[in-house]
Structures are given as structure tokens and as C-alpha cells.
Amino acid sequence: PLTLFIFSIISMLPYGMLLSINVLRKRKELRKELTEELKQRLIQAVQLV
């Protein structure tokens, strides 16, 4: 049963990745905002060091 569970998770991973990629495509604006915010945080972190 454990191997079947692990196999089912592994077999569903590509499907889940495709779903998340499609969601990200639909939310390009949100993704741009998140990447800009992440860049700013990284810059601040580098400046602190």
C-alpha cells in the first residue's frame, strides 16, 4: 500500500505542475507584482549584509 501511495503521488506531480503553471499564466499581473516585491526584498537583504 505504501508503494502504491508513493507511486500515485509521483504520477500526479506533472499534472499538478501543469495546473499551477496554467494558473500562473492566467495571473500574470499578480506574478509580476510578486516578483517585483521579491526583488525589492532581496535587494534590501543584500544591502543589510
VMD Tcl script that builds the backbone (N, CA, C; Angstrom):
set m [mol new atoms 147]
animate dup $m
set s [atomselect $m all]
$s set {name element resname resid chain x y z} {
  {N N PRO 1 A 0.817 -1.211 0.000}
  {CA C PRO 1 A 0.000 0.000 0.000}
  {C C PRO 1 A 0.858 1.271 0.000}
  {N N LEU 2 A 1.975 1.247 0.700}
  {CA C LEU 2 A 2.830 2.433 0.765}
  {C C LEU 2 A 3.431 2.739 -0.602}
  {N N THR 3 A 3.878 1.692 -1.310}
  {CA C THR 3 A 4.466 1.924 -2.627}
  {C C THR 3 A 3.415 2.448 -3.595}
  {N N LEU 4 A 2.195 1.965 -3.482}
  {CA C LEU 4 A 1.122 2.455 -4.334}
  {C C LEU 4 A 0.854 3.927 -4.056}
  {N N PHE 5 A 0.870 4.305 -2.794}
  {CA C PHE 5 A 0.661 5.697 -2.403}
  {C C PHE 5 A 1.763 6.582 -2.980}
  {N N ILE 6 A 3.013 6.148 -2.833}
  {CA C ILE 6 A 4.141 6.922 -3.352}
  {C C ILE 6 A 4.051 7.024 -4.867}
  {N N PHE 7 A 3.716 5.928 -5.530}
  {CA C PHE 7 A 3.605 5.941 -6.984}
  {C C PHE 7 A 2.507 6.889 -7.445}
  {N N SER 8 A 1.383 6.911 -6.726}
  {CA C SER 8 A 0.286 7.797 -7.124}
  {C C SER 8 A 0.688 9.257 -6.952}
  {N N ILE 9 A 1.440 9.567 -5.897}
  {CA C ILE 9 A 1.913 10.946 -5.716}
  {C C ILE 9 A 2.843 11.330 -6.854}
  {N N ILE 10 A 3.785 10.435 -7.187}
  {CA C ILE 10 A 4.747 10.730 -8.250}
  {C C ILE 10 A 4.039 10.877 -9.590}
  {N N SER 11 A 3.030 10.064 -9.837}
  {CA C SER 11 A 2.334 10.141 -11.116}
  {C C SER 11 A 1.472 11.398 -11.210}
  {N N MET 12 A 1.049 11.953 -10.073}
  {CA C MET 12 A 0.220 13.162 -10.100}
  {C C MET 12 A 1.052 14.443 -10.123}
  {N N LEU 13 A 2.349 14.362 -9.846}
  {CA C LEU 13 A 3.178 15.566 -9.806}
  {C C LEU 13 A 3.164 16.363 -11.112}
  {N N PRO 14 A 3.365 15.737 -12.281}
  {CA C PRO 14 A 3.349 16.530 -13.518}
  {C C PRO 14 A 2.006 17.215 -13.745}
  {N N TYR 15 A 0.918 16.540 -13.402}
  {CA C TYR 15 A -0.418 17.122 -13.567}
  {C C TYR 15 A -0.569 18.350 -12.675}
  {N N GLY 16 A -0.110 18.244 -11.447}
  {CA C GLY 16 A -0.174 19.377 -10.531}
  {C C GLY 16 A 0.686 20.535 -11.008}
  {N N MET 17 A 1.852 20.212 -11.563}
  {CA C MET 17 A 2.719 21.267 -12.076}
  {C C MET 17 A 2.062 21.969 -13.252}
  {N N LEU 18 A 1.421 21.208 -14.134}
  {CA C LEU 18 A 0.736 21.821 -15.273}
  {C C LEU 18 A -0.384 22.732 -14.802}
  {N N LEU 19 A -1.147 22.290 -13.810}
  {CA C LEU 19 A -2.229 23.120 -13.276}
  {C C LEU 19 A -1.685 24.418 -12.706}
  {N N SER 20 A -0.612 24.339 -11.926}
  {CA C SER 20 A -0.072 25.546 -11.314}
  {C C SER 20 A 0.501 26.481 -12.370}
  {N N ILE 21 A 1.106 25.925 -13.424}
  {CA C ILE 21 A 1.640 26.766 -14.498}
  {C C ILE 21 A 0.502 27.490 -15.205}
  {N N ASN 22 A -0.604 26.791 -15.454}
  {CA C ASN 22 A -1.744 27.435 -16.100}
  {C C ASN 22 A -2.318 28.537 -15.229}
  {N N VAL 23 A -2.391 28.309 -13.925}
  {CA C VAL 23 A -2.900 29.335 -13.016}
  {C C VAL 23 A -1.976 30.543 -13.040}
  {N N LEU 24 A -0.654 30.300 -13.053}
  {CA C LEU 24 A 0.294 31.410 -13.092}
  {C C LEU 24 A 0.171 32.179 -14.400}
  {N N ARG 25 A -0.083 31.486 -15.504}
  {CA C ARG 25 A -0.265 32.177 -16.785}
  {C C ARG 25 A -1.462 33.104 -16.730}
  {N N LYS 26 A -2.532 32.634 -16.091}
  {CA C LYS 26 A -3.737 33.451 -16.007}
  {C C LYS 26 A -3.525 34.653 -15.105}
  {N N ARG 27 A -2.615 34.529 -14.165}
  {CA C ARG 27 A -2.399 35.609 -13.199}
  {C C ARG 27 A -1.050 36.277 -13.428}
  {N N LYS 28 A -0.808 36.711 -14.657}
  {CA C LYS 28 A 0.475 37.328 -14.977}
  {C C LYS 28 A 0.697 38.593 -14.168}
  {N N GLU 29 A -0.361 39.383 -14.003}
  {CA C GLU 29 A -0.210 40.637 -13.270}
  {C C GLU 29 A 0.192 40.366 -11.828}
  {N N LEU 30 A -0.470 39.409 -11.209}
  {CA C LEU 30 A -0.149 39.065 -9.824}
  {C C LEU 30 A 1.285 38.556 -9.730}
  {N N ARG 31 A 1.678 37.740 -10.714}
  {CA C ARG 31 A 3.027 37.191 -10.705}
  {C C ARG 31 A 4.065 38.301 -10.837}
  {N N LYS 32 A 3.789 39.296 -11.694}
  {CA C LYS 32 A 4.725 40.412 -11.847}
  {C C LYS 32 A 4.870 41.164 -10.539}
  {N N GLU 33 A 3.748 41.411 -9.863}
  {CA C GLU 33 A 3.806 42.119 -8.583}
  {C C GLU 33 A 4.626 41.325 -7.576}
  {N N LEU 34 A 4.419 40.015 -7.530}
  {CA C LEU 34 A 5.149 39.189 -6.572}
  {C C LEU 34 A 6.643 39.184 -6.877}
  {N N THR 35 A 7.007 39.120 -8.158}
  {CA C THR 35 A 8.428 39.106 -8.493}
  {C C THR 35 A 9.069 40.447 -8.171}
  {N N GLU 36 A 8.358 41.545 -8.414}
  {CA C GLU 36 A 8.902 42.862 -8.068}
  {C C GLU 36 A 9.118 42.966 -6.562}
  {N N GLU 37 A 8.138 42.508 -5.800}
  {CA C GLU 37 A 8.255 42.561 -4.341}
  {C C GLU 37 A 9.422 41.695 -3.866}
  {N N LEU 38 A 9.570 40.529 -4.472}
  {CA C LEU 38 A 10.660 39.634 -4.099}
  {C C LEU 38 A 12.007 40.267 -4.422}
  {N N LYS 39 A 12.109 40.926 -5.590}
  {CA C LYS 39 A 13.358 41.595 -5.954}
  {C C LYS 39 A 13.704 42.668 -4.939}
  {N N GLN 40 A 12.720 43.460 -4.541}
  {CA C GLN 40 A 12.973 44.520 -3.569}
  {C C GLN 40 A 13.443 43.937 -2.241}
  {N N ARG 41 A 12.827 42.864 -1.822}
  {CA C ARG 41 A 13.230 42.243 -0.556}
  {C C ARG 41 A 14.650 41.699 -0.645}
  {N N LEU 42 A 14.996 41.102 -1.797}
  {CA C LEU 42 A 16.348 40.583 -1.966}
  {C C LEU 42 A 17.365 41.715 -1.939}
  {N N ILE 43 A 17.040 42.826 -2.597}
  {CA C ILE 43 A 17.944 43.976 -2.607}
  {C C ILE 43 A 18.146 44.492 -1.188}
  {N N GLN 44 A 17.065 44.587 -0.427}
  {CA C GLN 44 A 17.174 45.051 0.955}
  {C C GLN 44 A 18.025 44.091 1.780}
  {N N ALA 45 A 17.841 42.805 1.574}
  {CA C ALA 45 A 18.605 41.812 2.331}
  {C C ALA 45 A 20.091 41.917 1.991}
  {N N VAL 46 A 20.403 42.141 0.717}
  {CA C VAL 46 A 21.806 42.259 0.310}
  {C C VAL 46 A 22.415 43.530 0.895}
  {N N GLN 47 A 21.647 44.605 0.927}
  {CA C GLN 47 A 22.159 45.860 1.477}
  {C C GLN 47 A 22.435 45.727 2.971}
  {N N LEU 48 A 21.650 44.928 3.669}
  {CA C LEU 48 A 21.876 44.738 5.099}
  {C C LEU 48 A 23.184 44.004 5.361}
  {N N VAL 49 A 23.559 43.133 4.442}
  {CA C VAL 49 A 24.792 42.347 4.609}
  {C C VAL 49 A 25.960 43.130 4.103}
}
mol reanalyze $m
mol bondsrecalc $m
mol representation Tube
mol addrep $m
